[in-house]
Amino acid sequence: MLNVILLGLVSFFADISSEMVYPLIPLYLSSRFGATPILVGFIEGIAESLASLLKVFSGYLTDRTQKKKPIAFLGYSTGLIYKLALILANSWLAILGARVIDRVGKGIRTTPRDVMVAESAQKDRTGTAFGVHKALDMAGSALGILMAYFLVRYNQGSTNYRFIFSISMIPAGLSLLMFFFIKEQKHHQIKKREPFWKHFKALPRSLKWYLLVVFLFTLGNSSNTFLLLKAKNIGFSEANVIFLYFLYNISASIFAIPAGRRSDKIGRKPVLIAAYVVFAIVYFGFALVNRSEVMVGLFILYGVYTALITGVERAYISEIAPQEFRGTLLGLHGTIIGLTLFPASMIAGVLWTVIDASAPFVFGGSLALAAALTLGVVMKDNDKEVSV
């Protein structure tokens, strides 16, 4: 479990750095460059999609070389380059370039890190291990957002974005230092590795269905920037928008470990279905909300959704995937999400602009309910890891 905690600290410091910046991006784009919701959706969508292509290749490389730690370190090191690119940016195109750098790094690091978490988990406690990692990850996010909140709040009307981007490089450097304490588990050589698609038919049925469910759900799960824009749209100040995002992250951090433990006891399927239902409630709430206190509650509940799904779905895939393809399939899961985020964000931006600000949330909530229904019907509880 020590390795899990150390990997969690890597994410903790990296997310302090990232989340000091992330909630400022839509505000920076709209206030400095006059970006519309469609342009924000385009920037977030293309950045996520381009970077997501690397996740499956990163997973394949992780499986093939078993060099998980160096690959993850490379991915986390891009955080410093990202912040430097933001500091130098002087147009929305430059911001797009910076976001691509950031997402490329995430595409490289996520899979090898998740494989290390799965390998470091105690027997029958995979969900707990991912819950611990996610709790530290989201705690870092919450702290980074809180720092951004105070920096913006006490400079209201004259926010020095570049200053915030600069100091966010410090925790990014600390995250890299954590790698010196992580021990990478070595494994005996597994049989000759072949592309997983040659054995696709032999993969568990529920795994294939779950990847389809992930696609369906993500099509309605647009970038979180739209949640922030919605909050600003009903009257929250820039500082208070950031504070709402803090509440979301701290909520996810608090509930991540209980969610992981619960999935160890009752299985992954009920927890995943609950996550989709909670997401639907949140998105329908965003479609209807016009009161500030309700908005606060929705951001907290959105954190509960994140706690329920993020670690649990990775635990599910890492358990059920054949060992020789664990990294590849975790990467494929990330690639599906990332690629689908581009049309999802574009659809949300168009619905917001052409219809109204509630339309993308009605769309997303409906797809979440469809995903929950599909998951309940087609995914079996008793699938185990298979060898192909």
Phi, psi and omega in degrees: 000338179300319179298321179298317180295318179296318176295325175296323179290326173303310180292325179303307182289321179297323182281334170302313181297311185294317186278350168293338187254317190306310181292346178277339186300307179297327178291318178296316180296317183284322184279326184264327186239004176065031183291140176270167176304325178296316180294321177299316178297321178296313182297312181292320182295313183289325178296313180296318185289316179298317181290326185295336178300333181284340188296315181291325178289323175297320177295316178297318179295322177298315179296319187287318186262337186060021177264067187290315184296312178298323180293317178297319179300317178301316180295318180290332182293339179292344179301323178292319180294321179302312182294322178296320179295323177295319180299323183272350185295138178228016178200167179293331176295322177293323176296319176302314178300319179295318179296324177296317177302315181298314182289328175300316177300317178295321179297327180283318192272332191298311185294308179299326177295315181295324177297318179296322177297313181298319181289334181271353183286145174288157183302134179063018178230032180297318179298319178297317180300314178292329176294318177298314179300315182294324179299315178292320178302310183286331175296320175297318177301314182298317181294319178298318179293320179298320177296317178296321180302311182292324178295322179283318184301319183269009171229034185303130179092345179216046183300126177268087184299318183296328177294316178297318178301323183293311184287342177291348179287338182295305178295333176299321177293322179296325179297324179291326179297329181299334183296337180292343183256353183275135177256122179274126180284132178262145181237155174296157183294122177279158181308161185314129185274133177234157178306136186297334184293341177290342180240023186301320182295334182276350180292152180305138181301318183293330178293316179296319178294322182295322177297325175292320177298319178302317178298313181300312182295314185294334178300334178255359183258080184285177182304146177297345178300332180288329175294319180293320178294323178297318178298317178294326182296330181264007170118002178287141176287168179302316181297318182287332172299316179296322179295323175300319179293328174297314180300320176301312184291319181291326176297315179297321180295318182295319186268354186296313181293313176302323179294317178297316178297319180298320180292331175295328184274316187252356182102161184284323187303309181299324180290320179294318177298317178300322179299315180294323179293317178298318178301315180299317178300316180297313183291321175295325176297317177297328179294328187256343191295137171217012179238139186295321182293328176291321178300319178301313179298323181292321178294322177295316180294327176296326174295323176298316177303312181299319178297323182290328191257320195297305180288324185294317181292326177289323176297317180300310182294318182294330179283320189270340180286143173303141186304321184289347180238015185301311180296318181298316183285326171297320177293320178298320176303313179295324179294317179300315180297312183296316180294323181287336179296333179295302176298327180298315181290323178293317178300316180298316179297319179292314180300318179300315186282317187278322181258276175193179186291344180273338188302313181296334181280326174296317179299311181295318179297322180295316179293327177296318177295321177297320179295318179298317180296315179298316180298319181292333185272320193254340185268127180275153178274336193257015177291139176237168177302137179242157177256133179240000000 
